Amino acid sequence: MATGAVEVLVLGAGIAGCALAYHLADRGVGPVALYDPRTPGAGATGRAAGIVTEQHWNRWDVEVTRESQSQYAELSARWDSSAYTVNGFVRWAHAAEALRALDAARSRLRSWGVRVDELDADGLAGHVPWGRFDDEPRGLWCPSDAVVTPSTIGEIYAEGARRAGAEFLLGTPMAAFGRRDDAWELETGGRVVRASSAVVAAGAWSKAILRSIGHPLPLAPYRTQAAVLRPSGGPEVFPSVHDIDVDVYARPEAKGRLLAGDGTRLVEVDPESFQTGADEQFVGHLADTFAHRFPGWADAELVRAWAGVCTSTPDRRPLVGPVPGAERLYAVVGFNGFGVMRAGGVAARLADLIASGGNREEERLRPVWPARFRPDHPAFSPRPGFTLDDGDDPRF
Ligand SMILES: Cc1cc2nc3c(=O)[nH]c(=O)nc-3n(C[C@H](O)[C@H](O)[C@H](O)COP(=O)(O)OP(=O)(O)OC[C@H]3O[C@@H](n4cnc5c(N)ncnc54)[C@H](O)[C@@H]3O)c2cc1C
């Protein structure tokens, strides 16, 4: 069997793995190999909505998203300008409890330097003229938020990594992966790749990989849904919107269409055998929401609907950095449904850590260090979402 040796082996060619390979190559770390049993973007990345927003619940996420956004703006300007659009993001609520959370979120966001404006019902109607706001909801508007095409951003990173010499091993099953004789060893497609360091960036599949090598991390894959619809008219580019009370979001898509979601199921699923189509219940919920809140979209025709698998962690922060107890093994997993907007920034920070050769704690990854959990962390239920709960955790 042919054997090759690399410096870093990245497992998973979603947006996180591709961004990491790109940033490693950019820092002169190599050789780098990136392995995926499918194709780039075959996981959550190819099924994501691609909303990029600074409306987060803590400062660390705001900073990381800002870094990602500036990478996406720069890369798409250079390679494919259709993959990135600044369209702004507006969220609103009517229920009293949600309004209190919205007010608290506004103050917090401003304290972190996020440009966010408050909107009353007239202001909302100004940004969302196809909506109905006669129940007087209030909202927040972030004019600099954006939408990206996640698979295209992933491809741009992948192509950049390839040009810088990274090798891609795609489309063959993983026959074996583990630690052997001071190296990480992957066997696939009749080849053996030995690596000084390995990074698990396999999205929802990471849980099983880490468990199989005796280094489990607390991860819970869960299913979430989205749909593309074609309204009969309206602007081609409009702000991304999120109705907090019913938890439905929408963003503009190419050719005058829109992409709407959420349909998140808070139960763990197996990424090898989840239901890839959307539920009737989800499509019905979208139709009800459109009829009530978006009369201008009420006649929108359903083009397609689907589900993807995201990965939750106990505290809704990703797990990024050295895997505790495993030599030269890193993880970049557990994005809790926000991996597109975090991937570029997180990958750059992890690449800095790996390039510096270390297990030393990287200050800029401290809030997401995997060692904050014990390997025997008890099972937990996924708790993702565009929530408004307070981010006042003093550690962050
Ligand atoms: C409907 C939906 C809407 C979303 N909307 C947004 C949004 O608006 N904004 C946002 O920021 N995020 C959004 N997300 C979340 C986002 O898609 C994910 O957080 C992000 O794509 C995770 O990227 P990843 O690279 O970590 O994982 P993935 O994209 O899942 O990639 C993991 C890769 O690992 C591969 N793999 C599997 N087994 C192995 C193995 N044994 N070895 C190596 N590789 C393996 C898979 O084939 C896959 O290609 C959404 C997700 C969904 C499903």
PDBQT file of the ligand as one rigid body, heavy atoms in Angstrom, charges set to zero:
ROOT
HETATM    1  C1  LIG A 401     -30.328  24.429   6.949  1.00  0.00    +0.000 C 
HETATM    2  C2  LIG A 401     -29.056  25.032   7.520  1.00  0.00    +0.000 A 
HETATM    3  C3  LIG A 401     -28.920  26.398   7.581  1.00  0.00    +0.000 A 
HETATM    4  C4  LIG A 401     -27.757  26.968   8.114  1.00  0.00    +0.000 A 
HETATM    5  N1  LIG A 401     -27.616  28.318   8.081  1.00  0.00    +0.000 NA
HETATM    6  C5  LIG A 401     -26.480  28.891   8.541  1.00  0.00    +0.000 A 
HETATM    7  C6  LIG A 401     -26.294  30.293   8.452  1.00  0.00    +0.000 A 
HETATM    8  O1  LIG A 401     -27.161  31.021   7.957  1.00  0.00    +0.000 OA
HETATM    9  N2  LIG A 401     -25.145  30.820   8.926  1.00  0.00    +0.000 N 
HETATM   10  C7  LIG A 401     -24.172  30.026   9.487  1.00  0.00    +0.000 A 
HETATM   11  O2  LIG A 401     -23.157  30.560   9.927  1.00  0.00    +0.000 OA
HETATM   12  N3  LIG A 401     -24.306  28.691   9.564  1.00  0.00    +0.000 NA
HETATM   13  C8  LIG A 401     -25.436  28.100   9.115  1.00  0.00    +0.000 A 
HETATM   14  N4  LIG A 401     -25.601  26.756   9.186  1.00  0.00    +0.000 N 
HETATM   15  C9  LIG A 401     -24.578  25.965   9.897  1.00  0.00    +0.000 C 
HETATM   16  C10 LIG A 401     -23.396  25.652   9.005  1.00  0.00    +0.000 C 
HETATM   17  O3  LIG A 401     -23.845  25.002   7.852  1.00  0.00    +0.000 OA
HETATM   18  C11 LIG A 401     -22.401  24.751   9.731  1.00  0.00    +0.000 C 
HETATM   19  O4  LIG A 401     -22.145  25.227  11.032  1.00  0.00    +0.000 OA
HETATM   20  C12 LIG A 401     -21.084  24.702   8.953  1.00  0.00    +0.000 C 
HETATM   21  O5  LIG A 401     -21.322  24.435   7.598  1.00  0.00    +0.000 OA
HETATM   22  C13 LIG A 401     -20.186  23.636   9.553  1.00  0.00    +0.000 C 
HETATM   23  O6  LIG A 401     -19.090  23.483   8.694  1.00  0.00    +0.000 OA
HETATM   24  P1  LIG A 401     -18.078  22.302   8.944  1.00  0.00    +0.000 P 
HETATM   25  O7  LIG A 401     -17.007  22.430   7.932  1.00  0.00    +0.000 OA
HETATM   26  O8  LIG A 401     -17.688  22.266  10.379  1.00  0.00    +0.000 OA
HETATM   27  O9  LIG A 401     -18.935  20.949   8.742  1.00  0.00    +0.000 OA
HETATM   28  P2  LIG A 401     -19.544  20.292   7.424  1.00  0.00    +0.000 P 
HETATM   29  O10 LIG A 401     -19.849  21.273   6.386  1.00  0.00    +0.000 OA
HETATM   30  O11 LIG A 401     -20.642  19.401   7.878  1.00  0.00    +0.000 OA
HETATM   31  O12 LIG A 401     -18.358  19.416   6.857  1.00  0.00    +0.000 OA
HETATM   32  C14 LIG A 401     -17.944  18.217   7.464  1.00  0.00    +0.000 C 
HETATM   33  C15 LIG A 401     -17.326  17.345   6.397  1.00  0.00    +0.000 C 
HETATM   34  O13 LIG A 401     -16.773  16.195   7.043  1.00  0.00    +0.000 OA
HETATM   35  C16 LIG A 401     -16.895  15.130   6.138  1.00  0.00    +0.000 C 
HETATM   36  N5  LIG A 401     -16.709  13.825   6.800  1.00  0.00    +0.000 N 
HETATM   37  C17 LIG A 401     -17.636  12.943   7.179  1.00  0.00    +0.000 A 
HETATM   38  N6  LIG A 401     -17.027  11.836   7.683  1.00  0.00    +0.000 NA
HETATM   39  C18 LIG A 401     -15.689  12.056   7.617  1.00  0.00    +0.000 A 
HETATM   40  C19 LIG A 401     -14.543  11.296   7.957  1.00  0.00    +0.000 A 
HETATM   41  N7  LIG A 401     -14.633  10.069   8.505  1.00  0.00    +0.000 N 
HETATM   42  N8  LIG A 401     -13.324  11.842   7.752  1.00  0.00    +0.000 NA
HETATM   43  C20 LIG A 401     -13.203  13.072   7.216  1.00  0.00    +0.000 A 
HETATM   44  N9  LIG A 401     -14.257  13.841   6.857  1.00  0.00    +0.000 NA
HETATM   45  C21 LIG A 401     -15.483  13.336   7.064  1.00  0.00    +0.000 A 
HETATM   46  C22 LIG A 401     -18.282  15.314   5.541  1.00  0.00    +0.000 C 
HETATM   47  O14 LIG A 401     -18.398  14.608   4.309  1.00  0.00    +0.000 OA
HETATM   48  C23 LIG A 401     -18.327  16.822   5.378  1.00  0.00    +0.000 C 
HETATM   49  O15 LIG A 401     -17.923  17.224   4.078  1.00  0.00    +0.000 OA
HETATM   50  C24 LIG A 401     -26.729  26.139   8.638  1.00  0.00    +0.000 A 
HETATM   51  C25 LIG A 401     -26.863  24.761   8.554  1.00  0.00    +0.000 A 
HETATM   52  C26 LIG A 401     -28.008  24.197   7.990  1.00  0.00    +0.000 A 
HETATM   53  C27 LIG A 401     -28.101  22.697   7.894  1.00  0.00    +0.000 C 
ENDROOT
TORSDOF 0
